[in-house]
Amino acid sequence: MRRVVSVSLGSSKRDKVHEANILGEDFVLERRGTDGDMPKFKALMEELDGQVDALTVGGADIWVVVGERKYAFREILDLISGVKSTPVVDGSGLKHTLERETIRHLQHSGTIDFAKEHALLVSAVDRYGMAQALDAACPHVIYGDLLFGLGLPIPLRSYKAVEVVGRLFLPIVTTLPFKWFYPTGEKQEKRTPKFPAVFAESTVICGDFLYIKKYAPDDMAGKTIITNTVRKADLEWLTTTGLKQIVTTTPVMGGETFGTNVMEGVVVSLLGKSPDKITTQEYLDVLKRLEWSPQVIPMAEPAAV
């Protein structure tokens, strides 16, 4: 049986274990939160090294990307530096492939006509495949990198603006403490709605669910969310907001979804290759075999999964 473990800087309250048969292989998928404790995160990574088929970074990014440029968070690289034999991924391979294809699939299937929508992507640099696909499909997109990443009241309204700002800020941002830019531990449980105007003008809200949940208003009547990881408690909260539907890029398992990092761990395990040796086409080929497609969850009833 293959084992994929996500070690997360997030809350341990969100931990779960799920068994699944994927392409004829039995998997144990596990998420283990460290409540923002970085020494604990590092120690757990090293303890599991060589004991599992893939390790994944949860509640954080190793890589952020803008245009064709890739930047690593120095602090996160240090946390995984002691892992010597087990492949480590953060979901960026799927963000480049699966999430890009998700936008295209929703458009081509007629599920969402992005030409008629106003989209908000809460962070483009950690969702670059989705960002580039939205740039191609949707004429009205707000990229929230400065709003929600740095707290600056500056909505970016083109991907070219994201590229310019990213090249200026990312070389600096990636040397600073990760918790300055993304909620870890108990902070993931606290909602602090911010910049309500950009949510109000948007009909489709995309990107990392923790960002969305933390900053979204209580009223999201008629809107659609496109995201990755949602739990039953999240779905219960969303039913109180008037949300029309939520679309998840990763499959529902046991009534919930795992993050892109866990799903990338599955793909890497199936391919049996070092992540840096896997091509975009190989990711796409495995995704085609897996027949993963966006999961549309209507919000008419609580936790309708």
Secondary structure, DSSP 8 states (H G I E B T S, - for coil): -EEEEEEESB-GGG-EEEEEEETTEEEEEEEEE-TT-HHHHHHHHHHHTTTSSEEEEESS-SEEEETTEEEE-HHHHHHTTT--SS-EE-SHHHHHHHHHHHHHHHHHTTS--GGG--EEES-STT-HHHHHHHHHH-S-EEE-IIIIIS--S--B-SHHHHHHHHHHHHHHHTTS-GGGTS--BGGGG------HHHHHT-SEEES-HHHHHHH--S--TT-EEEES---HHHHHHHTTTT--EEEESS-EETTEE--HHHHHHHHHHHHTS-GGG--HHHHHHHHHHHT---EEEESSSTT--
